[in-house]
Amino acid sequence: MSRFSTNPSYDVARATGCCNATGAPIEPGSPYVATLCEREGEEGFDRLDYSLQAWERGQRPDRLFSSWRTTMPVPGGRAKPFVDDEVLLNLFHRLADDQQPQRLAYRFVIALILLRKRLLKQDSTRHEEGRSIWLMRLKGDPTDAPALEVVDPRLSEDQVREVSDQLGEILRGEL
């Protein structure tokens, strides 16, 4: 039985094109810092963007979960490739101990991406308390390293697509 409702929402705001600290526009083609911040009292994330100048002055959001440097897309330009592997691995590790359904879904989809990129490999699956837990290892980890556990939240194909699309929008900074 899925832990998700029949119509789950994985909404996270897209890049606004403005610095959250100053309100000034972040010009297309300019570098900036994108952040994910935990919502107070909820399981979701808010996406907030900061100009490099504001970030370097120490202006940071409350409840910062993750951040990465990226470039503001140019309207009509080529889509920026998905974020680098370090950002994905950082998010994967940061979500490790979180049991909130939406965050389990994010971590699971990130694990699928890392599997496809061959940065993770699945060793086995363990079943407990009615759920499947994938036991995985990072590429290059010794065989005696502790396995990384990834809960399979039993997402439907539509849910995987929705979470994947949302992660893509969050991490690419599309407008």
C-alpha positions in Angstrom: 0.0 0.0 0.0 1.4 3.4 -1.0 2.0 6.0 1.7 1.0 8.7 -0.8 -2.4 10.0 -1.5 -3.9 9.4 -4.9 -3.1 13.0 -6.0 0.1 14.0 -4.2 1.7 17.4 -4.6 5.4 17.8 -4.8 5.3 21.5 -5.5 8.4 23.6 -5.0 8.6 27.0 -6.4 10.6 27.6 -9.6 13.3 30.2 -9.9 11.8 33.7 -9.8 14.6 35.5 -11.4 14.9 37.8 -8.4 17.3 37.7 -5.4 15.4 36.7 -2.3 17.5 39.0 -0.1 17.4 42.2 -2.1 14.5 41.8 -4.5 16.8 42.8 -7.3 16.6 40.9 -10.6 19.1 38.2 -11.3 20.0 38.8 -15.0 19.8 35.9 -17.5 23.2 34.3 -17.8 24.3 35.5 -14.4 25.6 33.1 -11.7 23.6 32.9 -8.5 23.0 30.6 -5.5 19.8 28.4 -5.5 18.7 27.0 -2.2 16.2 24.5 -0.8 14.7 25.5 2.6 12.6 23.4 4.8 9.0 24.7 5.2 8.1 25.4 8.8 5.6 22.9 10.1 5.4 21.1 6.7 7.3 18.4 4.9 8.0 20.3 1.7 10.8 22.6 0.5 10.8 26.2 -0.7 13.2 27.2 -3.4 14.9 30.6 -2.8 17.5 32.2 -5.0 20.3 34.7 -4.0 22.6 36.8 -6.1 26.2 36.0 -5.6 26.8 39.4 -4.0 24.0 38.9 -1.4 25.2 35.3 -0.7 28.8 36.4 -0.3 27.7 39.1 2.2 26.3 36.3 4.3 22.6 36.7 3.5 21.2 33.2 4.0 17.6 31.9 4.3 16.2 30.4 7.5 15.9 26.6 7.6 18.5 26.2 4.8 18.6 22.5 3.7 20.8 22.6 0.6 22.4 25.1 -1.8 24.2 25.1 -5.1 25.7 27.6 -7.5 24.1 27.8 -10.9 23.4 30.2 -13.8 20.1 32.0 -14.5 18.7 30.6 -17.7 18.6 32.8 -20.8 15.0 32.9 -22.2 14.9 30.9 -25.4 18.4 29.6 -24.8 19.4 26.0 -24.5 18.3 24.3 -21.3 21.1 23.9 -18.8 22.1 20.3 -18.2 21.0 18.7 -14.9 23.1 19.7 -11.9 26.5 18.2 -11.2 26.9 14.9 -9.4 28.1 16.5 -6.2 24.8 18.4 -5.7 22.8 15.2 -6.3 25.0 13.2 -3.9 24.7 16.0 -1.3 20.9 16.0 -1.5 20.9 12.1 -1.4 22.9 12.1 1.8 21.0 15.0 3.4 17.7 13.2 3.0 19.1 9.9 4.5 17.4 10.1 7.9 14.2 11.8 6.9 11.0 9.6 7.0 8.5 12.2 5.7 6.8 10.7 2.6 7.6 13.6 0.2 11.3 13.5 1.2 11.4 9.7 0.9 10.1 10.2 -2.7 12.7 12.8 -3.5 15.5 10.6 -2.1 14.2 7.5 -4.0 14.1 9.4 -7.3 17.6 10.9 -6.7 18.8 7.3 -6.0 17.3 6.2 -9.4 19.2 9.1 -11.1 22.4 8.1 -9.3 21.9 4.5 -10.3 21.4 5.5 -13.9 24.6 7.6 -13.7 26.3 4.5 -12.2 27.3 6.4 -9.1 25.3 4.0 -7.0 24.8 0.3 -7.3 22.1 -1.8 -5.7 23.5 -4.7 -3.6 20.2 -6.2 -2.4 16.7 -5.5 -1.0 15.5 -6.0 2.5 11.8 -6.2 3.5 10.6 -5.1 6.9 7.4 -3.7 8.3 5.7 -4.0 4.9 8.2 -2.0 3.0 11.2 -2.6 0.8 14.6 -1.1 1.6 17.2 -1.0 -1.1 20.7 -1.6 0.1 23.1 0.4 -2.1 26.8 1.4 -2.3 28.5 4.4 -3.8 30.8 3.8 -6.8 34.3 3.1 -5.5 33.2 2.2 -1.9 34.8 -0.9 -0.5 32.6 -4.0 -0.3 32.8 -3.9 3.5 31.6 -0.3 3.7 28.2 0.1 5.3 25.3 -0.1 2.9 23.2 3.0 2.2 19.5 2.3 2.8 16.9 3.7 0.4 13.2 3.2 1.2 11.2 2.3 -1.8 8.1 4.5 -1.3 6.2 2.5 -3.9 5.6 5.4 -6.3 3.4 4.9 -9.3 5.0 5.7 -12.7 3.1 9.0 -12.7 4.4 9.9 -9.2 8.0 9.1 -10.2 7.5 11.3 -13.3 6.0 14.1 -11.2 8.8 14.0 -8.6 11.5 13.7 -11.4 10.0 16.7 -13.2 9.8 18.7 -10.0 13.5 17.9 -9.1 14.5 18.8 -12.6 12.8 22.2 -12.3 14.2 22.8 -8.8 17.8 21.9 -9.7 18.0 23.4 -13.2 16.5 26.7 -12.1 14.1 26.9 -15.0 11.9 29.9 -15.2 
